[in-house]
Amino acid sequence: MIWQFTGTYWPMYMCQLLFNVVVPQLFWSSRVRNSIAAVFVISVILNIGMWIERILIVWNTLGHGHMPSAWRIFLPTFWDWSLLIGSLGFFLFLYLIFSRMLPVISMSEVLKLLHEEQQG
C-alpha cells in the first residue's frame, strides 16, 4: 500500500481517490442531486476514476514481479495502445451494426402509439 502513495504512479492514485471518493460526496447536497448536468458530470468523473483504477491494477501488476530486482516502471508500447484502440473500435463497430439491424425503440413511445390507435 505504501507503493500506491509514494511510488511512480502516485499522481494517478491520488486522482483515483479524488474521483472515486471525494467527488461522489457532492451527492450529499440536494442541489447537486436535482441537477441533471451535475449528475452527468459526476458520472463522467466517476467513470474516469474507475478507468484509472483498472489502469493502475494492470500497470502495477506488470511493473512488479515477484522479486524486487525485477521491479520497473511499465510504459505502454505501441502494441498496447493499438490493442486498446482496436478493442474500443471493434466494440463501436459491433454496436453500430446492432443498432442498424435492430433499431433502438422506446417502449413508452410504442405504448403511447398503441394506446392512440386503440382510442382512434
N, C-alpha and C positions, 0 to 999 in steps of 0.2 A: 504494500500500500504506500510505503514511503516513495517508491519509484514513481507512482502516479503524481504525487505533489512536487517532486523535486527532479524528476527525470527529464528526458529530452522532450517529451510530449506534454509537459505540464501546462502550456498555454491552452492546448486543446482540451485537456482535462478540466481546467478552470472554466472554459466556455461551456463544456458539457454540464458542469454543475450549475452554472448560471442559467443555461437554457432549460434544464430539466428540473431544477429545484427552486430557483429564485423566481423565475418568470411566472410559473403557474400560481404562485402566491397572490398574483394580481386578481385571481378569481374570487378572493375573499370580498372584493368590492362589488356591490350590486351594480354600480355604474358600468363596470367593465363587463360583467356577465350579461348585461342587457344590450350591449353594443355589438352588433354583428361584425363590424370592422375590427374591433379589438379582439374578439374571439377568433376571427380568421387569422389575424397577425400572430396571436399567441399560439395558435395551432401550427402555423408555419414554423415558428421558432422552436416549438417542441419537436417537430419532425426533424429539423436541422440538428437539434440536440441528440435525438435518437440515432441519426446517421453518424454523428461524431462518436457516439458510444460504440457503435459497431466498428467504425474505423479503428478506434483505439484497441478494441478487443483483438482485431486481426493484426494490426501493426505491432502491438506489444507481444503477441504470441510469436510472430515471425522474427522479431528483433531479439528475443530472449530464448536461448536454447537452454538445455539442462545444465550446462556448465557455464559459469560466469565468464570464462575466457571466450566463449562463443557469442557473447552479447554484442550487439551492434545496433546501429540506427537503421531501421528499414526505410528505404526510399523506393517508392513505386517506380517501376520501369515503364517503358513504352507499352509493353505487352500487358502489364497490369491495368493501365489506363484504357487500353484497347478492349480488354475483356469487359471492363465496367461499362464503357460507352456502347459496346456491341450488345451486351445483355439488356441495357436500357432501350436501345434501338429495336431489338428483337421484341421486347415486351410491347413497345409502342406500335410496332408493325402488327403484331397479333391483335392488340386492342382495336386498332383501326379496321382490320379485317372483320373482327367480331361485330363492331358497331355498324359496318357496312352490310353484313349479311343478316344481322338480327338487330335492327334499329332499337334504340332505347325509347320506350314509350311509357309515359307517365300513366300509372293506373288511375290516378284521380281524374285525369282528363278523359280517359276511356270510360270510366264510370259516369262522368258528367254527360258525355255524349250519349251513352246508353240510356241514361235517365231522360235526356231531352227527346230521344227517339221514341221512348215509351210514352212520353207525355203528348207528343205531337202526332 
